[in-house]
Amino acid sequence: MSEEKNSGFESKPRPIRPMRGGRGMPVPKGAIKKGTAKRLVQTLFKYYKWQIVVALVCVLINSTTNLVGSVFLQTVIDEIIPVGVHSGFGAVADRLMNLILIMVGAYAVIVVSNFTYNRIMAVVTQGMLYHLRSDMFAKMQELPIKYFDTHAHGEIMSTYTNDTDATRQLIGQSFPSLVSSSLTLIFSIGLMLWYSLWLSFVVAVCTFAMTFIIKTIGGGSAKYMVARQQSLAEEEGFVEEMMKGQKVVKVFTHEEKAKEKFDVLNDKLYSDSVRANTYGNILGPILGNIGNFNYVLLTIIGGLLLMSGLPNVGVSSIFNGVVPLGVGVVVVFLGMSRSFTMTINQMSQQVSMIAMGLAGASRVFTLMDEQPEFDEGYVTLVNAQRLENGELTETTERTGLWAWKHYHKADDTISYVELKGEIVMDKVDFGYVPEKQVLTDVSLYAKPGQKIAFVGATGAGKTTVTNLINRFYDIADGKIRYDSININKIKKSDLRRSLGVVLQDVNLFTGTVMDNIRYGRLDATDEECISAAKLANADDFIRRLPDGYETLLTNNGSNLSQGQRQLLSIARAAVANPPVMILDEATSSIDSHTEALVTDGMDKLMQGRTVFVIAHRLSTVRNSNAIMVLEKGKIIERGTHDELIAQRGTYYQLYTGAFELE
């Protein structure tokens, strides 16, 4: 019902570079939260347990069957060919055919497992994006207004786009490649040790050199990949801010300054990207050359061992005895060493991608770990009907009579208090941050049907008072009572359902005019929406739109004037039909003619309701039952218009000064 709830406080400034953190603990920029990889794996198994198991089985099959070719080649060279040369190939035809059939079967299994793996991973990857974004959006609905006050909207959008895409690459490419490469390395090492310890030692020396290079260069690549992800979020946050404030930029000819600021952020993104890609791109060629050196070294040492006739020692020697090194073993080792170094190279290429993916996943989980809006309320708002004896009772029908359902734990009873709209603030203190108090010792009361106005200089705390009534923020000290009930006991959703807010800055959502009016109460009928529009003096201009109430509004209703948008805002509040209304400078940015329509609509809306009005145009608050003059977070004057004029204090100066300016 409350527009302010949907607006995200667009009028309040936001820092471009906020601290990000989960569960109240800040996370340094560019850092990856501890346990991100473990949590991501747990999330994968939560949604796709059996699919992940099948995919791992497919990877295991591929890694083992890929080595069948090496065994086949060694057997052919060392066993089939020598026998065939001396005794004729007919003597080994059956065995050769069996080996060929085994190879055909092995590669058929690889084809099937690859098809199964790719099909499963397509479902898992896209499904995880679906679940992550759904969970993030659901979490975002639970976050307090404070979160959106302190986080740039562009950065939040970057989490939905860039960070989830980096996570997708991590799940769909980097993780599977890392697992597959690791299994291939393990099986390759085992097979090489099986064939020859001497040649395995040569490969081990080169592997040590490659590991040192990966640790040295790969670490730098990962660091700058993470930095690039953060720089991208900052740049997008700035672009979103500039797009939103494009009119202000042009009005104040701030284009050059905006370009300079963008260039700074863009240069940082460029620098981080260049460094990340430089480190990542030089790693492959270096490892490739080490692999080539390893290949040549194996060829030389293998040839020397063949010519020397030294006995070959391997794990196989335990079962087959020590035999001279065969040509087949050397040939197989050359192929396996090439595959081995290529696998290490592939793994090294994933280091930076894994770091970037984990950074993206970390930022996704950071948003999910933000503290939700705490709600300890247990008093709910229910439809009520009055019995013959005058008592209230709960009903499922919409009666137009509302009551607070208050459960008393002490004696296990339930009482019903009629919703009237009586608001009392008793010695309220508040600060957006603990070290800076905004309101001090604020006390006031508003009886049902009264109009209470707040006036004062910008920053005096007028809007803050209404934010506290909505419980967008909780007070530091004092009490706020709603129909004699402490609002801390009232469930926040029910509290806000009983309040309506009309703001100076109107938020209209993509949809028809009817949809935007119905946003005030989703179960409202078309007739109720039209009646609300008539009450708000909006029906006339709506019917003159191309498609009337079915006219599609986009881009925050940019095809409507400010006054028309404000009338829709009033209609939205009217269809909600709340007992308490908050009007926050609703007429400050419209022309005099439209102001008359808006004021008339608001006057109709205010009838019989408790109303809080914040206004710079003091002519709109003259008929208020009480006017509160705020200065530096304190109420320094209170009374009716005539009483305050007679006091010739601050209100008198504001009122007479305003009309002198006019």
C-alpha positions in Angstrom: 0.0 0.0 0.0 2.7 2.4 0.9 4.5 3.9 -2.1 7.5 4.7 0.0 7.9 1.0 0.5 8.3 0.6 -3.2 10.3 3.7 -4.0 13.5 2.7 -2.4 14.0 6.2 -1.1 15.0 7.6 -4.5 15.5 11.0 -3.1 18.2 10.1 -0.6 21.8 10.1 -1.8 23.6 6.8 -2.1 27.4 6.2 -2.0 28.8 5.0 -5.2 31.2 2.6 -3.4 29.5 1.0 -0.4 30.9 -1.6 1.9 29.4 -5.0 1.2 28.9 -7.7 3.7 26.8 -10.5 5.0 25.4 -11.2 8.4 26.5 -7.8 9.5 30.2 -8.4 8.8 31.8 -6.3 6.1 33.7 -8.1 3.3 36.6 -6.2 1.8 36.3 -5.3 -1.9 37.7 -7.9 -4.2 37.8 -10.5 -1.4 36.2 -14.0 -1.8 34.1 -15.0 1.3 35.6 -18.0 3.1 33.7 -21.2 2.3 32.2 -19.9 -1.0 33.2 -23.0 -3.0 31.9 -25.4 -0.3 28.6 -23.5 -0.2 28.2 -23.4 -4.0 28.8 -27.2 -4.1 26.3 -27.7 -1.3 23.8 -25.6 -3.2 24.4 -27.6 -6.4 23.7 -30.9 -4.5 20.6 -29.3 -2.8 18.9 -28.8 -6.2 20.5 -31.4 -8.5 21.9 -34.2 -6.4 21.4 -37.1 -8.7 22.3 -35.1 -11.8 25.6 -34.1 -10.3 26.3 -37.7 -9.3 25.6 -38.9 -12.9 27.7 -36.1 -14.3 30.6 -37.1 -12.1 30.3 -40.7 -13.2 30.4 -39.6 -16.8 33.6 -37.6 -16.1 35.1 -40.6 -14.4 34.2 -42.8 -17.4 35.7 -40.3 -19.9 38.9 -39.9 -17.9 39.5 -43.7 -17.6 38.5 -44.7 -21.2 40.6 -41.9 -22.7 43.7 -43.9 -21.4 42.6 -47.0 -23.2 44.2 -45.7 -26.4 47.6 -45.5 -24.7 47.4 -49.1 -23.4 46.2 -50.3 -26.8 49.1 -48.6 -28.6 51.7 -50.0 -26.2 50.3 -53.5 -26.6 50.3 -53.3 -30.4 53.9 -52.0 -30.5 55.5 -54.3 -28.0 53.4 -57.4 -28.3 51.4 -57.6 -31.6 53.9 -56.2 -34.1 56.9 -58.3 -33.0 54.8 -61.5 -33.1 53.3 -60.5 -36.4 56.7 -59.8 -38.0 58.2 -63.2 -36.9 55.2 -65.5 -37.1 52.8 -63.7 -39.5 49.9 -61.5 -38.5 47.5 -64.4 -38.8 48.8 -65.7 -35.5 47.7 -62.5 -33.7 44.6 -61.7 -35.8 42.2 -62.7 -33.1 44.0 -60.8 -30.4 44.2 -57.7 -32.7 40.5 -57.9 -33.5 39.7 -58.2 -29.8 41.7 -55.1 -29.1 40.0 -53.2 -31.9 36.6 -54.2 -30.5 37.6 -53.1 -27.1 38.7 -49.7 -28.5 35.4 -49.3 -30.5 33.5 -50.2 -27.3 35.5 -47.7 -25.2 35.0 -44.8 -27.6 31.3 -45.7 -27.9 31.0 -45.4 -24.1 32.8 -42.0 -24.3 30.3 -40.8 -26.9 27.3 -41.8 -24.8 28.8 -40.4 -21.6 29.7 -37.1 -23.3 26.1 -36.8 -24.6 24.7 -37.6 -21.2 27.1 -35.2 -19.4 26.5 -32.3 -21.8 22.7 -32.7 -21.5 22.8 -32.9 -17.7 25.1 -29.9 -17.3 22.9 -27.8 -19.6 20.0 -28.4 -17.2 22.2 -27.9 -14.1 23.9 -24.7 -15.2 20.7 -22.9 -16.4 18.8 -24.3 -13.4 21.3 -23.0 -11.0 21.0 -19.5 -12.6 17.2 -19.8 -12.2 17.5 -20.8 -8.5 20.1 -18.2 -7.7 18.2 -15.3 -9.2 14.9 -16.5 -7.7 16.6 -16.8 -4.3 18.2 -13.4 -4.6 15.0 -11.7 -5.7 13.1 -13.4 -2.8 15.8 -12.3 -0.4 15.7 -8.7 -1.8 12.0 -8.5 -0.9 12.9 -9.2 2.7 15.6 -6.6 3.0 15.0 -3.4 4.9 14.9 0.0 3.2 18.3 0.7 4.9 20.0 -1.8 2.6 18.8 0.1 -0.6 19.8 3.4 1.0 23.4 2.2 1.4 23.9 0.2 -1.8 24.1 1.6 -5.3 21.3 0.1 -7.5 23.8 -0.5 -10.3 25.9 -2.7 -8.1 22.9 -4.7 -7.1 22.0 -5.2 -10.8 25.5 -6.3 -11.5 25.0 -9.1 -9.0 22.0 -10.3 -11.0 23.9 -10.1 -14.3 27.7 -10.2 -14.2 28.1 -12.1 -11.0 25.5 -14.8 -11.8 27.0 -15.2 -15.3 30.5 -15.7 -13.7 28.9 -18.3 -11.4 27.4 -19.9 -14.5 30.8 -20.3 -16.1 32.2 -21.6 -12.9 29.5 -24.3 -12.7 29.3 -25.1 -16.4 32.9 -24.9 -17.4 35.5 -24.4 -14.7 34.4 -26.9 -12.1 33.8 -29.7 -14.5 37.1 -29.0 -16.3 38.9 -29.0 -13.0 37.4 -32.3 -11.9 38.0 -33.9 -15.3 41.6 -32.7 -15.5 42.3 -33.8 -12.0 41.0 -37.3 -12.7 43.0 -37.5 -15.9 46.2 -36.4 -14.1 45.6 -39.0 -11.4 45.1 -41.8 -13.9 47.9 -40.6 -16.1 50.4 -40.6 -13.2 49.3 -44.1 -12.2 49.7 -45.4 -15.7 53.1 -43.8 -16.1 54.3 -45.2 -12.8 53.0 -48.6 -14.0 55.1 -48.5 -17.1 58.4 -46.8 -16.1 59.8 -45.1 -12.9 62.7 -43.6 -14.9 60.6 -41.8 -17.4 58.1 -40.8 -14.7 60.9 -39.0 -12.9 61.6 -36.9 -16.0 57.9 -35.9 -16.1 57.8 -35.2 -12.4 60.7 -32.7 -12.8 58.9 -30.8 -15.5 55.6 -30.9 -13.5 57.4 -29.3 -10.6 58.5 -26.5 -12.8 55.0 -26.0 -14.2 53.5 -26.0 -10.7 55.9 -23.2 -9.7 54.9 -21.1 -12.7 51.2 -21.7 -12.1 51.5 -20.6 -8.5 53.5 -17.5 -9.4 51.6 -16.2 -12.5 48.2 -17.8 -11.9 47.9 -16.1 -8.5 48.3 -12.7 -10.1 45.7 -13.6 -12.8 43.2 -14.7 -10.1 43.8 -11.5 -8.1 43.1 -9.2 -11.1 40.1 -11.3 -12.2 38.5 -10.7 -8.9 39.4 -7.0 -9.1 38.0 -6.8 -12.6 34.6 -8.2 -11.3 34.5 -5.5 -8.6 35.5 -2.7 -11.0 32.8 -3.8 -13.5 30.2 -3.5 -10.7 31.4 0.0 -9.7 31.3 1.2 -13.3 27.8 -0.2 -13.9 26.6 1.4 -10.6 27.9 4.8 -11.9 26.3 4.4 -15.3 22.9 3.5 -13.7 23.2 6.6 -11.5 24.0 8.8 -14.5 21.2 7.4 -16.6 18.8 8.1 -13.8 20.0 11.6 -13.2 20.5 12.5 -16.9 18.2 15.5 -16.7 20.1 16.9 -13.7 23.4 16.3 -15.5 22.3 18.3 -18.5 20.6 21.1 -16.5 23.8 21.8 -14.5 26.0 21.1 -17.5 27.8 18.4 -15.6 28.6 16.3 -18.8 32.3 16.8 -18.7 32.6 16.0 -15.0 30.5 12.9 -15.5 32.7 11.8 -18.4 35.8 12.4 -16.2 34.4 10.3 -13.4 33.4 7.6 -15.9 36.9 7.7 -17.4 38.4 7.1 -14.0 36.2 4.0 -13.4 36.6 2.8 -16.9 40.4 3.2 -16.7 40.4 1.1 -13.6 38.3 -1.6 -15.2 40.6 -1.5 -18.3 43.7 -1.7 -16.1 42.4 -4.6 -14.1 41.2 -6.4 -17.2 44.5 -5.9 -19.1 46.5 -7.2 -16.1 44.1 -10.2 -15.6 44.2 -11.2 -19.3 48.0 -10.5 -19.5 48.7 -12.9 -16.6 46.2 -15.4 -18.0 47.4 -15.3 -21.6 51.2 -15.6 -20.9 50.6 -18.6 -18.7 49.5 -20.9 -21.5 52.5 -20.3 -23.8 55.0 -20.7 -20.9 53.4 -24.0 -19.8 53.2 -25.1 -23.5 56.9 -24.6 -24.0 57.7 -26.4 -20.8 55.6 -29.3 -22.2 57.6 -29.2 -25.4 60.8 -29.3 -23.5 59.5 -32.3 -21.5 58.6 -34.1 -24.8 62.1 -33.6 -26.2 63.7 -34.6 -23.0 61.6 -37.8 -22.8 62.6 -38.6 -26.4 66.3 -38.2 -25.7 66.3 -40.1 -22.4 64.0 -42.8 -23.7 66.3 -43.3 -26.7 69.3 -43.5 -24.5 67.6 -46.1 -22.2 66.6 -48.1 -25.3 70.2 -48.1 -26.6 71.8 -48.9 -23.3 69.6 -51.9 -22.7 69.1 -50.9 -19.0 66.2 -52.8 -17.4 63.0 -50.9 -17.0 61.5 -50.5 -13.5 57.9 -49.8 -12.9 55.0 -50.9 -10.8 54.3 -53.5 -13.5 57.7 -55.1 -12.6 56.1 -56.3 -9.3 53.8 -58.5 -11.4 55.7 -59.2 -14.6 59.3 -59.0 -13.4 62.0 -56.6 -14.6 62.3 -56.5 -18.4 64.2 -54.2 -20.8 62.5 -51.0 -21.8 60.4 -51.4 -24.9 59.8 -49.0 -27.8 56.1 -49.2 -27.0 56.6 -47.8 -23.5 58.6 -44.9 -24.8 56.0 -44.1 -27.5 53.2 -44.3 -25.0 55.1 -42.1 -22.6 55.6 -39.5 -25.3 51.8 -39.4 -26.0 50.9 -39.4 -22.3 53.4 -36.7 -21.4 51.9 -34.5 -24.2 48.4 -35.2 -22.8 49.7 -34.7 -19.2 51.2 -31.2 -19.9 48.2 -30.2 -21.9 45.9 -31.2 -19.0 48.0 -29.1 -16.6 47.9 -26.2 -19.0 44.1 -26.5 -19.2 43.9 -26.6 -15.4 46.1 -23.5 -15.2 43.7 -21.6 -17.6 40.9 -22.3 -15.2 42.6 -20.7 -12.2 41.6 -17.2 -13.2 38.1 -18.3 -14.3 37.6 -20.1 -11.0 38.7 -17.1 -9.1 36.3 -14.8 -11.0 33.5 -17.3 -10.7 34.1 -17.7 -6.9 34.2 -13.9 -6.7 30.8 -13.7 -8.4 29.4 -16.5 -6.3 30.7 -14.7 -3.2 28.9 -11.5 -4.1 25.7 -13.5 -4.8 25.9 -15.2 -1.4 26.8 -11.8 0.2 23.4 -10.5 -0.9 21.7 -13.6 0.2 23.3 -13.4 3.6 22.2 -9.8 4.3 20.2 -9.5 7.4 16.4 -9.6 6.5 14.1 -7.0 8.0 13.6 -8.1 11.6 10.0 -8.4 12.5 9.1 -9.4 16.1 5.5 -8.3 15.7 2.6 -10.6 16.5 -0.4 -8.3 16.4 -2.1 -8.7 13.1 -4.7 -6.8 11.1 -7.9 -8.8 10.4 -11.4 -8.2 8.9 -13.9 -7.7 11.7 -17.6 -7.5 12.4 -19.4 -6.0 15.3 -21.7 -8.3 17.3 -25.0 -7.2 18.8 -23.3 -6.6 22.2 -20.8 -4.2 20.5 -17.8 -6.5 20.7 -15.7 -7.2 17.7 -15.0 -10.6 16.2 -12.9 -11.9 13.3 -14.4 -12.7 10.0 -13.1 -14.0 6.6 -15.4 -11.6 4.7 -14.3 -8.1 3.7 -16.5 -5.9 5.9 -14.7 -2.6 5.7 -14.2 -2.8 9.4 -10.7 -3.7 10.5 -9.3 -4.7 13.9 -6.0 -5.4 15.5 -5.9 -9.1 16.6 -3.8 -9.1 19.8 -2.8 -12.4 21.4 -2.0 -12.1 25.1 0.4 -14.9 26.0 0.1 -14.3 29.8 -3.5 -15.5 30.0 -3.8 -17.2 26.5 -6.5 -14.9 25.3 -7.2 -12.8 22.2 -8.5 -9.3 22.1 -9.6 -7.2 19.2 -9.0 -3.5 19.0 -10.8 -1.5 16.3 -8.5 0.1 13.7 -9.1 3.8 14.1 -5.8 5.5 13.2 -4.7 7.0 16.5 -1.0 7.6 16.5 1.0 8.7 19.6 4.8 9.3 19.6 6.3 9.6 23.1 9.8 11.0 23.6 11.2 9.4 20.5 14.9 9.5 19.8 16.4 8.2 16.5 19.5 8.3 14.4 20.2 6.6 11.0 23.6 5.7 12.5 24.2 5.4 16.3 26.7 8.2 16.5 24.5 10.8 14.8 21.1 11.5 16.3 18.5 12.9 13.9 15.4 13.2 16.1 15.5 14.1 19.8 12.6 13.8 22.3 9.8 14.0 19.7 6.3 13.7 21.2 3.0 14.1 19.4 -0.4 12.6 19.1 -2.9 12.3 16.2 -6.5 11.4 17.0 -8.6 9.6 14.3 -9.6 12.0 11.6 -7.1 14.7 12.5 -4.6 16.3 10.1 -1.1 16.8 11.5 1.4 18.8 9.5 5.2 18.9 9.7 7.1 22.0 8.6 10.6 23.1 8.9 13.8 23.5 6.9 15.2 20.7 4.7 16.9 18.2 6.9 14.9 19.1 10.0 13.6 15.5 10.3 10.1 15.8 8.8 10.3 12.7 6.5 12.2 10.8 9.2 9.1 11.0 11.5 6.9 9.3 8.9 9.6 6.7 8.2 9.4 5.7 11.9 5.6 5.4 11.7 6.0 3.0 8.8 8.9 1.2 10.7 11.2 1.6 7.8 13.6 2.3 10.6 13.3 1.5 14.3 13.6 4.1 17.0 16.5 4.2 19.5 14.4 5.3 22.4 10.8 6.2 23.3 7.5 4.7 22.2 5.2 4.9 19.2 1.7 3.6 19.7 -0.9 2.9 17.1 -4.4 2.6 18.6 -2.8 2.3 22.0 -0.6 -0.7 20.7 3.2 -0.4 20.7 4.0 -0.6 17.0 6.9 -2.9 17.8 4.2 -5.5 18.6 2.4 -5.0 15.3 3.5 -7.2 12.4 5.2 -4.9 9.9 3.3 -6.0 6.8 0.0 -5.4 8.7 1.2 -2.1 10.0 2.1 -0.9 6.5 -1.2 -2.3 5.1 -3.0 0.1 7.4 -1.0 3.1 6.1 -1.1 4.9 2.8 1.7 7.1 1.5 1.7 9.7 -1.3 5.2 10.9 -2.2 6.6 13.8 -4.1 8.6 11.3 -6.3 6.1 8.9 -7.8 7.0 5.4 -8.8 4.9 3.9 -11.6 5.6 0.4 -12.7 5.6 -1.1 -16.2 2.0 -2.1 -16.8 -1.4 -0.5 -17.6 -2.9 2.4 -15.8 -5.3 0.0 -14.2 -2.5 -2.2 -13.0 -0.7 0.8 -11.4 -3.9 1.9 -9.5 -4.5 -1.7 -8.4 -1.0 -1.8 -7.0 -2.5 -0.2 -3.9 -4.7 -3.3 -3.3 -4.2 -6.3 -5.6 -7.6 -7.7 -5.0 -9.4 -4.5 -6.0 -12.0 -4.8 -8.8 -11.9 -2.6 -11.9 -14.9 -0.7 -10.5 -13.1 0.0 -7.3 -10.0 1.3 -9.2 -12.2 3.5 -11.3 -13.9 4.9 -8.2 -10.5 5.6 -6.7 -9.4 7.4 -9.8 -12.6 9.5 -9.7 -12.0 10.3 -6.1 -8.4 11.4 -7.0 -9.6 13.6 -9.9 -7.6 11.3 -12.2 -10.5 9.7 -14.2 -10.9 12.6 -16.6 -7.3 12.5 -17.9 -7.1 8.7 -17.9 -10.1 8.4 -20.2 -8.3 10.8 -22.6 -5.3 8.5 -22.9 -5.0 6.4 -26.1 -6.3 3.2 -24.4 -7.9 4.7 -21.3 -7.3 2.6 -18.3 -5.6 0.0 -20.4 -2.9 2.4 -21.6 0.5 0.8 -21.1 2.9 2.8 -18.9 6.7 2.3 -19.3 9.8 3.9 -18.0 8.2 5.1 -14.8 5.3 6.7 -16.7 7.5 9.1 -18.6 4.7 9.7 -21.1 2.6 11.4 -18.3 3.1 14.8 -16.7 4.2 15.1 -13.1 0.7 16.1 -12.1 -0.9 13.2 -13.8 1.6 10.8 -12.2 0.8 12.3 -8.9 -3.0 11.9 -9.4 -2.4 8.2 -10.2 -0.4 8.0 -6.9 -3.3 9.4 -5.0 -5.7 7.0 -6.8 -3.4 4.1 -5.8 -3.6 5.2 -2.1 -7.3 5.7 -2.4 -8.0 2.2 -3.6 -6.1 0.9 -0.6 -8.5 2.9 1.6 -6.2 3.1 4.7 -7.2 4.8 7.9 -3.9 6.7 8.1 -2.4 8.7 5.2 1.1 10.2 4.9 1.5 12.9 2.3 5.1 13.8 1.8 5.4 17.0 -0.1 3.0 15.6 -2.7 2.3 19.0 -4.4 5.7 20.6 -4.3 6.7 19.9 -7.9 3.5 20.6 -9.9 1.9 23.7 -11.3 -0.8 25.7 -9.7 -3.6 24.4 -11.9 -2.7 20.8 -11.3 -2.0 21.5 -7.7 -5.7 22.5 -7.3 -6.7 19.1 -8.8 -4.3 17.2 -6.6 -5.2 19.2 -3.5 -8.9 18.6 -4.1 -8.2 14.8 -4.6 -6.1 14.7 -1.4 -8.8 16.6 0.5 -11.3 13.9 -0.5 -8.8 11.2 0.3 -8.2 12.7 3.8 -11.8 12.8 4.9 -12.3 10.7 8.0 -8.7 9.7 8.1 -5.7 10.5 10.3 -3.4 12.4 8.0 0.3 13.4 8.4 1.3 16.1 5.9 4.8 17.2 5.1 4.8 20.4 3.0 7.0 23.2 1.9 4.0 25.1 0.6 2.6 26.3 3.9 -0.7 27.3 2.3 -1.6 23.6 2.1 -1.3 23.1 5.9 -3.3 26.1 7.2 -6.4 23.9 7.9 -4.4 21.3 9.9 -5.5 20.4 13.4 -2.0 20.8 14.6 1.3 22.0 13.0 4.6 20.7 14.2 7.6 22.9 13.5 10.8 20.9 13.5 14.4 22.3 13.7 17.4 20.0 14.0 15.3 17.0 14.9 13.3 18.7 17.7 9.8 20.0 17.8 10.3 23.7 18.7 6.7 24.9 18.1 3.3 23.2 17.9 -0.3 24.5 17.5 -2.9 25.5 14.9 -2.1 27.9 12.1 -3.6 30.9 13.9 -1.9 30.0 17.2 1.5 29.8 15.6 1.0 33.0 13.7 0.1 34.7 17.0 3.3 33.4 18.6 5.3 35.2 15.9 8.0 32.6 16.1 9.7 30.3 13.6 6.5 29.3 11.9 5.5 32.9 11.5 8.9 33.7 9.9 8.5 30.7 7.6 5.0 31.5 6.6 5.4 35.2 6.1 8.8 34.7 4.4 7.3 32.2 2.0 4.4 34.5 0.9 6.8 37.4 0.6 8.8 35.3 -1.9 5.7 34.5 -3.8 
